[in-house]
Amino acid sequence: MLLTAEMFLTRHLKPNEMHVCPFALPFSNTVRLEDQFRKVHIPDVMIEGSTADFSMVAGDFLEVYEDQQEEWNAIVTCYFIDTAKNIVRYIELIHALLRTGGVWVNTGPLLYHFEGHAKEPSIELSVEEIRLLCKRVGLEIEHEQFGESTYAQNMHSMHQTVYRTWSFRARKVAVNVQ
Ligand SMILES: C[S@@+](CC[C@H](N)C(=O)[O-])C[C@H]1O[C@@H](n2cnc3c(N)ncnc32)[C@H](O)[C@@H]1O
């Protein structure tokens, strides 16, 4: 996954210059072979030329970013927070990385990756528990909504998964020091 992403992001590809066949390997639930082997052209969205300061970092979120306290104005997490073994640590780090007034925008389900793993301890908080945790660490949820979303799947397959996603924007609020 990282090698592929590295190639897409650093090879200065022209729009739609390459293609991949992301649905070629699963054979179940196929209606037409052309659905299974269809090409997806990449890159469909060009990052080059954008004024955004873009970087890709490989590693454990909790380790890679721990030295960047209060360096970020915004953090976006998409289908990510449920990858945590301990979501409390993710949220505490997101809070620490943001400057006061900075925002955390999140979307995704809570399909905890380590739930039920016998050898991996895992904390699976509910939406209402995450709301409380955010408040406790100093992240004020300003807006939230539930929606429906698929994730990286073959829309022509006979098997479709739709997640009920929770999206919110939380802001790091100033703490009153007595
Ligand atoms: C469901 S994918 C979402 C990827 C992307 N945000 C998207 O929306 O397509 C979860 C991602 O989190 C990454 N991930 C899992 N655990 C991680 C960790 N501890 N630190 C950093 N990344 C992690 C996985 O490698 C994977 O790329």
The ligand as an SDF file (V2000), in Angstrom:
LIG
                    3D

 27 29  0  0  0  0  0  0  0  0999 V2000
   -9.5120    2.4350    6.6940 C   0  0  0  0  0  0  0  0  0  0  0  0
   -7.9550    3.0860    6.1800 S   0  0  0  0  0  0  0  0  0  0  0  0
   -8.3340    4.7620    5.8120 C   0  0  0  0  0  0  0  0  0  0  0  0
   -7.3210    5.3560    4.8870 C   0  0  0  0  0  0  0  0  0  0  0  0
   -7.6780    6.7450    4.3530 C   0  0  0  0  0  0  0  0  0  0  0  0
   -7.7850    7.7100    5.4340 N   0  0  0  0  0  0  0  0  0  0  0  0
   -8.9420    6.6940    3.5380 C   0  0  0  0  0  0  0  0  0  0  0  0
   -9.8930    7.3670    3.8980 O   0  0  0  0  0  0  0  0  0  0  0  0
   -8.9720    5.9740    2.5320 O   0  0  0  0  0  0  0  0  0  0  0  0
   -7.0900    3.1950    7.7170 C   0  0  0  0  0  0  0  0  0  0  0  0
   -5.6640    3.6450    7.5250 C   0  0  0  0  0  0  0  0  0  0  0  0
   -5.0520    3.8490    8.7940 O   0  0  0  0  0  0  0  0  0  0  0  0
   -3.7390    3.3470    8.7460 C   0  0  0  0  0  0  0  0  0  0  0  0
   -3.3480    3.0150   10.1150 N   0  0  0  0  0  0  0  0  0  0  0  0
   -3.7660    1.9980   10.8840 C   0  0  0  0  0  0  0  0  0  0  0  0
   -3.2060    2.0500   12.0920 N   0  0  0  0  0  0  0  0  0  0  0  0
   -2.3890    3.1210   12.0890 C   0  0  0  0  0  0  0  0  0  0  0  0
   -1.5170    3.6920   13.0450 C   0  0  0  0  0  0  0  0  0  0  0  0
   -1.3880    3.1910   14.2630 N   0  0  0  0  0  0  0  0  0  0  0  0
   -0.8220    4.7910   12.6930 N   0  0  0  0  0  0  0  0  0  0  0  0
   -0.9640    5.3310   11.4630 C   0  0  0  0  0  0  0  0  0  0  0  0
   -1.7780    4.8370   10.5040 N   0  0  0  0  0  0  0  0  0  0  0  0
   -2.4750    3.7470   10.8150 C   0  0  0  0  0  0  0  0  0  0  0  0
   -3.8260    2.1440    7.8160 C   0  0  0  0  0  0  0  0  0  0  0  0
   -2.5710    1.8370    7.2760 O   0  0  0  0  0  0  0  0  0  0  0  0
   -4.7930    2.6460    6.7640 C   0  0  0  0  0  0  0  0  0  0  0  0
   -4.1160    3.3490    5.7530 O   0  0  0  0  0  0  0  0  0  0  0  0
  1  2  1  0
  2  3  1  0
  2 10  1  0
  3  4  1  0
  4  5  1  0
  5  6  1  0
  5  7  1  0
  7  8  2  0
  7  9  1  0
 10 11  1  0
 11 12  1  0
 11 26  1  0
 12 13  1  0
 13 14  1  0
 13 24  1  0
 14 15  1  0
 14 23  1  0
 15 16  2  0
 16 17  1  0
 17 18  1  0
 17 23  2  0
 18 19  1  0
 18 20  2  0
 20 21  1  0
 21 22  2  0
 22 23  1  0
 24 25  1  0
 24 26  1  0
 26 27  1  0
M  CHG  2   2   1   9  -1
M  END
$$$$
